[in-house]
Amino acid sequence: MKAIKKSKLTEVLKSKGLSEGFLDTFFRKLKKARKEKEYEKLTQDPKYQALLKKHNLKPVDYLKKNSLSDLGTAVKY
């Protein structure tokens, strides 16, 4: 399958009558899906899992919203 550049695809889709807002959302969702797939691949890596187990670490929850007040509980001196 031949790769299509984003600019060319945007041009073709605009000529078909799609709005620019729709295209922005479409490309943002594609980018997010690619990043999520990469994240899943990395977190399921056996080396990563071995390091977590060896050092008794918990995986970072990137979806959790943290505030500055949470920083004091995360850092222990």
N, C-alpha and C positions, 0 to 999 in steps of 0.2 A: 504494500500500500504506500502510495506516494504521500509525503508530508506536505501539508498546505500551510502556508504562512498565515498568521493571524490577520494581517492587513488585507490579504487577498480574500480570505474567508469573510471578513467584515464587509468588504466591497460587494461580494456576491450576495450576501444575505441582505444588505441594504437595498440592492437592486431588486430583490424579491419583495421588498416592502416591510421588512422588520425594522422596528424602532431601535434607536441607539441605546436606550435604557435597557431594552430586552437583551441586546447583545452584550452590554456590560455585565448584566446579571449572569448571563450564560457563561461568559469567560471566567467570571469570578467563581462560579460553581465548579467549573472544570478544574481550575487551579486548586480549589479547596479539596476536591476529590482526590487529586493527584497527591497532595500533601498528606491527606489522611491515609492513603494507601502506603505511602513511604513510612509514615509513623508506625502503622501496624507492622510493617515488615521489620522495622528496627526494634520494636518492643518485643517481638516474638523471636528475636535472634538468640540462639543458645548461649553465645558468649555473654550477651547482656544479662540474660537470666542467671548465668553462673556467677557473674559479678554481684548481682543483687543478693543472691543466696550466700555467697562467701563473706560479704561484708555486712550482712544482715540489714540491708537497706530496703526502704519502701520506694516504689516507683513514684515519680512526681506526677501529680494530678494537674495537668495543664488546663483542664476545663474549669477548675475551681477558681473563683474570683478571690484574690488575696488583697489585703489592705496593708498599710504600713504597721498597723497594730499587731498583725499576725507575725511580723518579722521578729519581734522579741521572743515569741514562743518557738520559732524555728531555729534560732541561733542560741546555742548554749556555750558558755565560756567555761 
